[in-house]
Amino acid sequence: MILRLIVSSSFESIPFFQGRQALDPRLISHAGALAALAGTERIRIARALEAGGLSRIEICRRTGLSLIEVAAAMASLAGQGLILKLRHGGETIYELAHPRLGEVILLAEELSGSRPFQSAG
């Protein structure tokens, strides 16, 4: 829900933003990347990739998703620059584009209420 609000074109229509300072354009430009994490399959794939680079078959094994589900979710993640596609020998390996993406996912889960808040210290 929070991510869907972020990609809204009219922030003024959202009560939370009424009367507040305009949002930084840099934040708005990255809203699509955050929205790409709004799917269960995409979060499962990103979580699997936290351990390091994996092939599509290994991603399927670790997530329990079908090859078709993995391909669709990864296209969305790659389209937003969240995962990288690398050639290693004759194999294609996928990895997170940013090492701290797992922290972003954890925060999104905490904010959505799907995971209890964790202490920072």
N, C-alpha and C positions, 0 to 999 in steps of 0.2 A: 504494500500500500504506500509506504513512504517513497519507494523508488518510482512508482507511477506518478506521484505528485511532483517529483523532481522534474520529470520530463514534460510536465504540463506547460503549454505555451503561455498561459496567462497566470502568473503567480498572484496577481492582485485579486483574483477571484477566490483564492484560498484564504479563509479567515486568518490563519496563522501569520500570513505574510502581509496582511493589510496594515498600513501605517508603519511598516518597517523599512529599513534602508534597502535599496536595490541589491540584488544578489551579484556577486562577483561573476563576470562573464566567463572566467576560467572554470568556475564550478558548473555553470550551465553547459559548457562545451564538453564536460566529462560525464554528463548525466547519462548519455547513451551507454557508456561503459558500465556504469553502475546498474542500469536497467538490464544489461545483458546477464547480470548475476541473479536476476529475479526468478529464474526457473529452477526447479528442484534438480533436474538432470544436470544443468550447468553448474550448480553448486557442488553436486556430487563429483563431477569431473574435476573441478578446480580443487576440491579437497583431496582427490586421488593424486593430482599433480603436485601437491605440496611436498610429497616425499621425493620428488625428482622427476626427470623425464621418463615418459612411458610411450609405448606404441599404442595404436588404437585397440588392438586385441587385448593388451594388458589393461587398458582403461576399462574395456568391457568386463573383463574378469573381476577387477577391483570394485566396480560400481554395480554390477549386475544388470547393466543396461545392454540393449541389443546394439549391433553395429549401426543400424539405421538411426537409433536414438542418439548414439554417440556422435555420429557424423553431423546430424542436424544441430545438436547442442554446440559442438566444437566449431561449426561454421559461424554461429552467432558470437562465440567467444573470440574467435580469430578475427572476425570482422570488426570487433571493437578493440583489437590489439591487446587482448588479455592473455592470449596464449601464443607461443611461438612454435613454428613447425621447422624442425631441423633434420638434416640427413645425417645418419650415422652409419657408415658402411652402406649396405643395401637397404637399410631400414629407415623409416620415417619415425622420428621421435617428437613428442609434443611436451612442452614444459610451460610453466607459468612465465609470463613476460615480466612480471615484477615479483621479487622475492617476498614482498610484504602483502601480497594479495590475500593470503590466508587471514591476516589480521583484519582486512576490510570485510571479509566474509563473516568472521566472528562477530565483528561490531554490528553488521547488518542483522545477524541472527539475534543478537542481544536486543537490538532496537525493535525488532519485530515481535519479540516475546517468545521466540522459538527456542531460546537458550537463556539460562539465567545469567545475570550480569556477573562478570569476573572482576576480582580485585586487581587493580593496576600494580600493586606492589607485592 
